[in-house]
Amino acid sequence: MSANRCVQKKTEDYETHRIELRYDARAVSIDPDKKRITIHTGEQIRYDKLVLAHGGDLFIPPIPGIDQSGVFSCKQLSETRKLAAHHGTSAVVIGSGAIGIEAAEALKRKGVDVYVIELMDWILPSLFDEPTAKRLETELTGYGIQVFTHEKVMEIKGDGNVTGVVTDRRTLDCDTVVVATGVVPGTALARTAGIETGRGIQVNRQMQTSDPDIYACGDCVETIDACTGEIAMFQLKHNAIEQAQVAARHILGEPVRYLGAYAFARAHFSTPMPPPSEKPSGHWIVCSEISALWNGKTKAIICGW
């Protein structure tokens, strides 16, 4: 997919709907009594209703050597563009969440040797149970992507440029490292307003925070598992979209209720993995037993490979 397709709207699209975009403006504090936010320039902006949808920050593990050239993340488009322009031949992907797996496949399609390292016992641990994850791991291995689970990265070797990765079990030579270790929900801004937070910003079924005039949605919120009713952090696109819709509709006065987040996902692999010059076949593999577990409870089963 081209980078241009990542941007769904143009500036004039927002202007048409009377939405004022403020570029290069970072909110630093909220005064809920005066209903004002302050941005980094000192300017204050008043609100009647406020929606916090600022996501989170990439979790960067304290690994020695992680600041060397050749280490990338995929949280921001600018960083992804740097990775795409990097001419590496061997890559280690640290973390096997959805972004890590997609990065691994994209690199493999470019002809790069790829290794995936996961600290937990199986890949995609927040989405799938072990039997399902093992089926996906078999598919990845069949495409030439080597997967190492229950393994901890101890050091990234190099002299300014990456030359390898050391785990608690082996040393892998590489010139590229992708850090895909998850997202930490952004709660600092909410705390300036005295809003209640846990792992993320706490919200009710209408996406309201502890201040009823301040809403929150997306990767920054702590929400409810739609299947179990338990507290959950499922930072996936479909959940963020639905949460935003609920917040917007409630602000407009509709009697809406958020039913909760779903840890559903699908994995897309080309069959077989094509060379860089060819287009993928577009074969979808949807896990036939997406029975991701939460405290031992089966959440859902979706059938069909």
C-alpha angles and dihedrals in degrees: 000000000000119000090241090066090061090070107071099179138041125219091254090056089064092044090054089059093044093251114147113213118207111200121197091016117130119192110225105174145009127216104198094184094057092030094231135132123207121215126206093268091059094252115139124216122196124220140186094196124014128201120198108206102148097125119209145283129267111261107238111197116220095252117156110246096021092127095063127116110270095044114115142173131203101218096104131038091235091058092046090053089053090053091049091052093047113104101213129153103198126034137187116203112203109208131023105223120127093283093047093051093047091049090050093053093046091052092047090053088056089058097258122144104242134201123182119204120195125183094205126071095263140015123270089019096172092054109034140036120239100267092052093043091051090056090054091046089055089053092050092048089050089059091053098260109135115218125200116187131186087029130128126213109230102176145357108224126215148104095248091312122068115260102163151337125245119206130179088266110032149357119246122197111223143144097209133054125186116198109210101159100137140265128285110217114246107244104147095090092049091051091059086066094046091249116162115256137177121165084334138358108306116234138174128231090283091052091250119145123219084285104067092211093055119072130186135196142164130032093345096065135087107217144162131284105242092214103043104021090231127131110278143178107205103161098191131136098243091053093049092050093051093046091052091050092051092049093048094047093048091050087054090055102259118144095237130157128198110230095201142263127298126215092211120137141156131220121221119203128166115236107245106008102252126219116259092262094059132071117243117258090238094230109163122214110198110184108253092211110036092172099150110179131226113188089337097308120125107235105189146335122215116184131213137071 
